Amino acid sequence: MSTILTYISINDGKIKRSSLEVLSRCNELAEKQGLESSALVVSDSVSGVVEELKKYGPAMIYTIENPVFKNHLNAPLLKALALSIETIKPRLLAFSSTESSKDILGALAANRGAAALADVSEFELTDSGAKAKRPVMASKVISSVEARDSLVLVTVRSGSYTAVENPVNSNIESIPFRIDDADLKINLKEIISATGDKIDLSEAETVVAAGRGVKDEEGRKLINELASVLGGAIGASRALTESGVYDPSLQIGQTGKVISPQLYIGIGISGAIQHVAGMANSKVIVAINKDPDAPIFDIADYGIVGDLYKVLPPFIDELKKVKQN
Ligand SMILES: Cc1cc2nc3c(=O)[nH]c(=O)nc-3n(C[C@H](O)[C@H](O)[C@H](O)COP(=O)(O)OP(=O)(O)OC[C@H]3O[C@@H](n4cnc5c(N)ncnc54)[C@H](O)[C@@H]3O)c2cc1C
């Protein structure tokens, strides 16, 4: 039976939510077209991941386990993916759009002579390949693209689909893999993490985003407190990353991270298109801004017009009360 395959991204031993979203979409397509939906785990340790993955419905789970996959390195990952394609022969290989899949997509497409559709927000199978919708130009334009090939690679923006639990008794198959030192032209010496153990912005369920309206230490304290009460991640507009107030890794937008949380709260952010390009996929958007004409209100589900320094303290107090009850 012809297979559509989802590559499962793992971070710190946990499956990325965005991969489960892509897998759920592939399950749906497979069911509709009488195909098999399979998942591929490439990791230094696969057992916990496989158990978790069975809850999300792949008929087959292929694994490649090797210590070299502890951290992302292009050369071994490329080798593992090329081998998986040779072994499984999928007609579509879908990834969530992550730093790692962006890094590997072009090389893998060239290596396998496959068509690639990058950073799509919707995708479908066709008789001759796949078609997709791609947001371009800071999401101002949605382009419609089609790839005609026996193998299509696709990377999918997080938040484009919903991860649906569907426990099954998946079959597991381990693909034998070996790598020699000679294959490793680059060695990873050290990972320097700017965000430390803070919540990963691109995977967070709740994001509290600060903009230029957050002017001082007092404002930043309010942002920290709100994020902590909600158990959310902190993000920022470019106005605050460029000025060095927040780390560049926290920037949301066209030249920053693309996020898709369940809840986004933008505070003192005007809603420039380059910022919106990174957060428009959020499920519920809340904006706090003193300017009633700020463009962010055009896309917000809920808006509070007011000075953030006056709005946030009672807002945080109320949230604390709700959480206590
Ligand atoms: C090529 C390019 C790429 C870019 N990429 C990005 C990107 O990835 N991400 C990004 O964010 N931007 C990006 N930008 C910049 C973008 O155009 C905007 O300049 C930026 O998003 C503005 O940030 P801001 O909303 O925080 O600031 P502003 O636009 O200055 O808005 C500040 C808002 O705070 C409100 N405010 C002020 N004081 C208070 C208060 N006390 N209480 C409540 N509200 C208050 C104001 O009413 C205003 O609406 C890019 C620009 C270019 C040209």
The ligand as an SDF file (V2000), in Angstrom:
LIG
                    3D

 53 58  0  0  0  0  0  0  0  0999 V2000
   11.7730   43.9370    6.5220 C   0  0  0  0  0  0  0  0  0  0  0  0
   11.1380   44.1370    7.8670 C   0  0  0  0  0  0  0  0  0  0  0  0
   10.9820   43.0490    8.6990 C   0  0  0  0  0  0  0  0  0  0  0  0
   10.3830   43.1870    9.9460 C   0  0  0  0  0  0  0  0  0  0  0  0
   10.2120   42.0850   10.7440 N   0  0  0  0  0  0  0  0  0  0  0  0
    9.5480   42.2270   11.9070 C   0  0  0  0  0  0  0  0  0  0  0  0
    9.2870   41.1060   12.7350 C   0  0  0  0  0  0  0  0  0  0  0  0
    9.6800   39.9760   12.4390 O   0  0  0  0  0  0  0  0  0  0  0  0
    8.5990   41.2930   13.8870 N   0  0  0  0  0  0  0  0  0  0  0  0
    8.1530   42.5380   14.2860 C   0  0  0  0  0  0  0  0  0  0  0  0
    7.5300   42.6290   15.3560 O   0  0  0  0  0  0  0  0  0  0  0  0
    8.3960   43.6110   13.5310 N   0  0  0  0  0  0  0  0  0  0  0  0
    9.0960   43.5030   12.3790 C   0  0  0  0  0  0  0  0  0  0  0  0
    9.3590   44.6090   11.6440 N   0  0  0  0  0  0  0  0  0  0  0  0
    9.0690   45.9310   12.2250 C   0  0  0  0  0  0  0  0  0  0  0  0
    7.6100   46.3230   12.0990 C   0  0  0  0  0  0  0  0  0  0  0  0
    7.4200   46.9900   10.8530 O   0  0  0  0  0  0  0  0  0  0  0  0
    7.2080   47.3050   13.2350 C   0  0  0  0  0  0  0  0  0  0  0  0
    8.0900   48.4260   13.2050 O   0  0  0  0  0  0  0  0  0  0  0  0
    7.2630   46.6960   14.6200 C   0  0  0  0  0  0  0  0  0  0  0  0
    6.5350   45.4650   14.6240 O   0  0  0  0  0  0  0  0  0  0  0  0
    6.6250   47.6790   15.6080 C   0  0  0  0  0  0  0  0  0  0  0  0
    6.7180   47.1490   16.8970 O   0  0  0  0  0  0  0  0  0  0  0  0
    5.6710   47.6270   18.0030 P   0  0  0  0  0  0  0  0  0  0  0  0
    4.2970   47.2880   17.5640 O   0  0  0  0  0  0  0  0  0  0  0  0
    6.1560   47.1010   19.2820 O   0  0  0  0  0  0  0  0  0  0  0  0
    5.9080   49.2060   18.0280 O   0  0  0  0  0  0  0  0  0  0  0  0
    5.0100   50.3790   17.5180 P   0  0  0  0  0  0  0  0  0  0  0  0
    4.5730   50.1960   16.1170 O   0  0  0  0  0  0  0  0  0  0  0  0
    5.7580   51.6480   17.8520 O   0  0  0  0  0  0  0  0  0  0  0  0
    3.7230   50.2910   18.4230 O   0  0  0  0  0  0  0  0  0  0  0  0
    3.7070   50.5070   19.7990 C   0  0  0  0  0  0  0  0  0  0  0  0
    2.2500   50.4170   20.2410 C   0  0  0  0  0  0  0  0  0  0  0  0
    2.1950   50.5210   21.6530 O   0  0  0  0  0  0  0  0  0  0  0  0
    1.0600   51.3010   22.0070 C   0  0  0  0  0  0  0  0  0  0  0  0
    1.3340   51.8510   23.3270 N   0  0  0  0  0  0  0  0  0  0  0  0
    2.2710   52.7820   23.6570 C   0  0  0  0  0  0  0  0  0  0  0  0
    2.2460   53.0080   24.9880 N   0  0  0  0  0  0  0  0  0  0  0  0
    1.2710   52.2170   25.5050 C   0  0  0  0  0  0  0  0  0  0  0  0
    0.7600   51.9900   26.8110 C   0  0  0  0  0  0  0  0  0  0  0  0
    1.2630   52.6280   27.8730 N   0  0  0  0  0  0  0  0  0  0  0  0
   -0.2520   51.1150   26.9730 N   0  0  0  0  0  0  0  0  0  0  0  0
   -0.7920   50.4550   25.9000 C   0  0  0  0  0  0  0  0  0  0  0  0
   -0.3460   50.6400   24.6460 N   0  0  0  0  0  0  0  0  0  0  0  0
    0.6860   51.4830   24.4380 C   0  0  0  0  0  0  0  0  0  0  0  0
    0.9600   52.3400   20.9070 C   0  0  0  0  0  0  0  0  0  0  0  0
   -0.3880   52.8220   20.8100 O   0  0  0  0  0  0  0  0  0  0  0  0
    1.3840   51.5510   19.6770 C   0  0  0  0  0  0  0  0  0  0  0  0
    0.2670   50.9720   19.0110 O   0  0  0  0  0  0  0  0  0  0  0  0
    9.9600   44.4850   10.3910 C   0  0  0  0  0  0  0  0  0  0  0  0
   10.1300   45.5810    9.5350 C   0  0  0  0  0  0  0  0  0  0  0  0
   10.7080   45.4130    8.2940 C   0  0  0  0  0  0  0  0  0  0  0  0
   10.8560   46.6120    7.3920 C   0  0  0  0  0  0  0  0  0  0  0  0
  1  2  1  0
  2  3  1  0
  2 52  2  0
  3  4  2  0
  4  5  1  0
  4 50  1  0
  5  6  2  0
  6  7  1  0
  6 13  1  0
  7  8  2  0
  7  9  1  0
  9 10  1  0
 10 11  2  0
 10 12  1  0
 12 13  2  0
 13 14  1  0
 14 15  1  0
 14 50  1  0
 15 16  1  0
 16 17  1  0
 16 18  1  0
 18 19  1  0
 18 20  1  0
 20 21  1  0
 20 22  1  0
 22 23  1  0
 23 24  1  0
 24 25  2  0
 24 26  1  0
 24 27  1  0
 27 28  1  0
 28 29  2  0
 28 30  1  0
 28 31  1  0
 31 32  1  0
 32 33  1  0
 33 34  1  0
 33 48  1  0
 34 35  1  0
 35 36  1  0
 35 46  1  0
 36 37  1  0
 36 45  1  0
 37 38  2  0
 38 39  1  0
 39 40  1  0
 39 45  2  0
 40 41  1  0
 40 42  2  0
 42 43  1  0
 43 44  2  0
 44 45  1  0
 46 47  1  0
 46 48  1  0
 48 49  1  0
 50 51  2  0
 51 52  1  0
 52 53  1  0
M  END
$$$$
